[in-house]
């Protein structure tokens, strides 16, 4: 894709964010074909929106290239949270472990080590609220979803804590409830078993783009899978030993 195509694709996604009209997909000539192109569309969306980058979602598969999505200011909320369904009508939820950076990790040539990144992180339970700019059943590619910041709608988080280093974060017992009833309960379930490793990857991806800033969040992948709820539902996620978070999808 050339720069003009990237800007056009971003413009379509920006308009979808603003008017809340779901897309069937990007036009054929504006579909990303590589991770780099999808990330470039993300960055163009950020530039066109002019909104604060408040955090990231990240994925670091054992076999494959890492990816990231951008979470914008105003969409990260402390738990418990009432979230209007007018802004996240798809009502998707995923239970995750997230981190917040206590200090900047500025750009530099050398990669940050696992210990360097861990030293500036507080951990917390998070509910990623999933809302795509594409229609829920639209046959879009994973790269189109990546261009749309991996369908992030909001992030609801528990109080971050500094005393997490002795926890086996990838093996915590997690319970997800809907309206007080247990929908899922299991031990572990994270794709890599290593949420911290995902945060390290994100810090090094963003190291080449200005570095992460104190106060930014990174959420590091689902333990629960994606579950779609409906207006009026209350979702709670508990990670044993770490904390809990709750979001209510407020009816219009």
C-alpha positions as CSV (number, residue, x, y, z in Angstrom):
1,X,0.0,0.0,0.0
2,X,1.2,3.5,-0.7
3,X,0.7,6.4,1.7
4,X,-2.4,7.7,0.0
5,X,-4.1,4.3,0.3
6,X,-3.1,4.1,4.0
7,X,-4.6,7.5,4.6
8,X,-7.8,6.6,2.8
9,X,-8.2,3.4,4.7
10,X,-7.6,5.3,8.0
11,X,-10.2,7.9,7.0
12,X,-12.8,5.3,6.5
13,X,-12.1,3.8,10.0
14,X,-12.1,7.3,11.6
15,X,-15.5,8.0,10.1
16,X,-16.8,4.7,11.4
17,X,-15.6,5.7,14.9
18,X,-17.3,9.0,14.6
19,X,-20.7,8.1,13.1
20,X,-20.9,4.6,14.7
21,X,-22.0,3.0,11.4
22,X,-20.5,-0.5,11.1
23,X,-18.5,-1.3,8.0
24,X,-18.9,-4.4,5.9
25,X,-15.1,-4.2,5.3
26,X,-12.5,-2.0,3.7
27,X,-12.6,-1.5,-0.1
28,X,-10.5,-4.2,-1.9
29,X,-7.7,-1.7,-2.8
30,X,-7.5,-0.5,0.8
31,X,-7.2,-3.8,2.6
32,X,-3.9,-4.3,4.3
33,X,-1.9,-7.3,3.2
34,X,0.9,-7.3,5.8
35,X,1.2,-6.6,9.5
36,X,3.3,-3.5,8.7
37,X,0.5,-2.1,6.5
38,X,-2.1,-2.7,9.2
39,X,0.0,-1.0,11.8
40,X,0.5,1.9,9.4
41,X,-3.3,2.3,9.1
42,X,-3.6,2.3,12.9
43,X,-1.0,5.1,13.1
44,X,-2.8,7.1,10.4
45,X,-6.0,6.7,12.3
46,X,-4.3,8.1,15.4
47,X,-3.0,11.0,13.5
48,X,-6.4,11.8,12.0
49,X,-8.2,11.4,15.3
50,X,-5.7,13.5,17.1
51,X,-6.5,11.7,20.4
52,X,-4.2,10.8,23.3
53,X,-2.8,7.3,23.1
54,X,-3.6,6.0,26.6
55,X,-2.6,2.4,26.2
56,X,-2.2,-0.6,24.0
57,X,-3.4,-4.1,23.5
58,X,-0.7,-6.5,22.4
59,X,-0.2,-10.0,21.1
60,X,3.0,-12.0,20.9
61,X,2.4,-15.5,19.5
62,X,5.1,-18.0,19.9
63,X,5.0,-18.7,16.2
64,X,4.4,-15.4,14.3
65,X,5.0,-11.7,14.4
66,X,3.9,-9.6,17.4
67,X,1.1,-7.1,16.9
68,X,-0.4,-4.2,18.8
69,X,-3.5,-2.1,18.9
70,X,-4.0,1.4,20.2
71,X,-6.3,2.3,23.1
72,X,-7.3,6.0,23.1
73,X,-7.8,8.4,26.0
74,X,-11.3,8.5,27.4
75,X,-11.8,4.7,26.8
76,X,-9.9,3.4,29.8
77,X,-12.1,3.4,33.0
78,X,-11.6,2.3,36.6
79,X,-13.8,-0.5,37.9
80,X,-16.7,-0.7,38.6
81,X,-17.8,1.1,35.5
82,X,-21.1,1.9,33.8
83,X,-20.4,1.9,30.1
84,X,-23.1,3.2,27.7
85,X,-23.9,0.7,25.0
86,X,-24.2,3.6,22.6
87,X,-20.4,3.7,22.4
88,X,-19.8,0.0,22.5
89,X,-22.9,-1.6,21.1
90,X,-21.3,-5.0,20.4
91,X,-20.8,-5.5,24.2
92,X,-17.9,-8.0,23.8
93,X,-15.8,-8.8,26.8
94,X,-12.5,-10.6,27.5
95,X,-10.9,-11.1,30.9
96,X,-7.2,-10.1,30.8
97,X,-4.2,-9.2,32.9
98,X,-3.0,-5.7,32.2
99,X,-0.2,-3.5,33.3
100,X,0.4,0.2,33.7
101,X,3.8,1.8,33.2
102,X,4.8,3.8,36.3
103,X,7.7,5.4,34.5
104,X,8.7,6.3,31.0
105,X,10.6,3.8,28.8
106,X,12.1,6.3,26.3
107,X,13.3,5.4,22.8
108,X,16.8,3.9,22.6
109,X,18.7,1.6,20.3
110,X,19.0,-1.4,22.6
111,X,16.0,-3.5,23.4
112,X,14.6,-3.3,26.9
113,X,15.1,-6.5,28.9
114,X,12.4,-8.4,30.7
115,X,13.6,-7.2,34.1
116,X,13.8,-3.6,33.0
117,X,10.2,-3.6,31.8
118,X,9.0,-5.5,34.8
119,X,10.6,-3.0,37.2
120,X,8.4,-0.2,35.9
121,X,5.0,-2.1,35.8
122,X,2.1,-2.4,38.1
123,X,-0.3,-5.2,37.3
124,X,-4.1,-5.4,37.4
125,X,-7.2,-7.3,36.3
126,X,-8.8,-5.9,33.2
127,X,-11.9,-6.4,31.2
128,X,-11.2,-5.5,27.6
129,X,-14.5,-4.3,26.0
130,X,-14.5,-5.4,22.4
131,X,-16.2,-3.3,19.8
132,X,-15.2,-3.4,16.1
133,X,-15.7,-0.7,13.5
134,X,-16.8,-3.6,11.3
135,X,-20.2,-5.2,11.6
136,X,-20.1,-8.1,14.0
137,X,-20.6,-10.8,11.3
138,X,-18.7,-9.0,8.5
139,X,-16.2,-11.4,6.8
140,X,-13.2,-9.2,7.4
141,X,-9.6,-10.5,7.5
142,X,-7.5,-10.5,10.6
143,X,-5.3,-7.8,9.1
144,X,-8.4,-5.6,8.7
145,X,-9.2,-6.2,12.4
146,X,-5.6,-5.3,13.2
147,X,-5.9,-2.1,11.2
148,X,-8.8,-1.3,13.5
149,X,-6.7,-1.7,16.6
150,X,-7.8,-5.3,17.1
151,X,-11.4,-4.3,17.7
152,X,-10.8,-2.4,21.0
153,X,-13.7,-0.5,22.4
154,X,-12.7,0.2,26.0
155,X,-10.7,-1.1,28.9
156,X,-12.0,-1.4,32.5
157,X,-9.4,-2.0,35.1
158,X,-9.0,-2.8,38.8
159,X,-6.6,-0.8,40.9
160,X,-3.0,-1.5,39.7
161,X,-0.8,-3.1,42.3
162,X,3.0,-3.3,42.6
163,X,3.1,-6.6,44.6
164,X,2.5,-8.9,41.7
165,X,6.0,-10.2,41.0
166,X,5.6,-13.5,43.0
167,X,2.3,-14.4,41.2
168,X,2.4,-16.9,38.3
169,X,0.3,-14.6,36.1
170,X,-0.2,-17.1,33.4
171,X,-1.6,-19.7,35.7
172,X,-4.0,-17.7,37.8
173,X,-7.5,-19.0,38.5
174,X,-10.0,-16.8,36.6
175,X,-13.8,-16.6,36.9
176,X,-16.1,-14.6,34.6
177,X,-19.6,-13.9,35.8
178,X,-22.6,-12.4,33.9
179,X,-25.3,-10.9,36.1
180,X,-23.9,-12.7,39.1
181,X,-23.9,-16.1,37.5
182,X,-20.6,-17.9,36.7
183,X,-20.2,-18.1,32.9
184,X,-16.6,-19.5,33.0
185,X,-14.1,-20.7,35.6
186,X,-10.7,-22.2,34.9
187,X,-7.0,-22.0,35.7
188,X,-4.9,-20.2,33.1
189,X,-6.0,-19.9,29.5
190,X,-3.7,-17.2,28.2
191,X,-2.4,-17.9,24.7
192,X,1.3,-17.8,25.7
193,X,1.0,-18.3,29.4
194,X,3.1,-15.2,29.9
195,X,1.3,-11.8,30.0
196,X,4.5,-10.1,31.2
197,X,6.3,-11.3,28.1
198,X,3.7,-9.7,25.9
199,X,4.2,-6.4,27.8
200,X,7.9,-6.6,27.1
201,X,7.3,-7.1,23.4
202,X,5.0,-4.1,23.4
203,X,7.6,-1.9,25.1
204,X,10.1,-2.8,22.5
205,X,7.7,-2.4,19.6
206,X,6.9,1.1,20.8
207,X,10.5,1.9,21.7
208,X,11.1,2.6,18.1
209,X,8.0,5.0,18.0
210,X,8.9,7.4,20.8
211,X,8.8,5.0,23.7
212,X,6.0,4.3,26.3
213,X,5.0,6.9,28.8
214,X,4.2,6.7,32.5
215,X,0.5,6.1,32.9
216,X,0.0,4.2,29.7
217,X,-1.6,0.8,30.0
218,X,-1.0,-2.4,28.1
219,X,-3.4,-5.3,28.2
220,X,-1.9,-8.6,27.3
221,X,-4.3,-11.1,25.9
222,X,-7.5,-12.9,26.8
223,X,-7.8,-15.7,29.4
224,X,-11.5,-16.2,28.9
225,X,-12.0,-15.9,25.1
226,X,-14.4,-13.4,23.6
227,X,-18.0,-13.4,25.0
228,X,-20.7,-11.1,23.6
229,X,-23.3,-9.7,26.1
230,X,-26.3,-7.4,25.8
231,X,-27.4,-4.1,27.1
232,X,-28.1,-4.2,30.8
233,X,-25.7,-7.1,31.5
234,X,-23.2,-6.8,34.3
235,X,-19.8,-8.6,33.7
236,X,-17.4,-9.4,36.4
237,X,-13.9,-10.9,36.1
238,X,-11.9,-12.2,39.1
239,X,-8.3,-13.4,39.0
240,X,-7.5,-15.2,42.2
241,X,-4.7,-13.4,44.0
242,X,-4.7,-10.4,41.7
243,X,-8.1,-8.7,42.0
244,X,-11.4,-8.2,40.1
245,X,-13.1,-5.8,37.7
246,X,-16.7,-5.1,36.8
247,X,-18.5,-3.4,33.9
248,X,-22.2,-2.7,33.4
249,X,-23.4,-2.2,29.9
250,X,-25.8,0.6,30.6
251,X,-28.9,0.7,28.4
252,X,-29.5,3.7,26.2
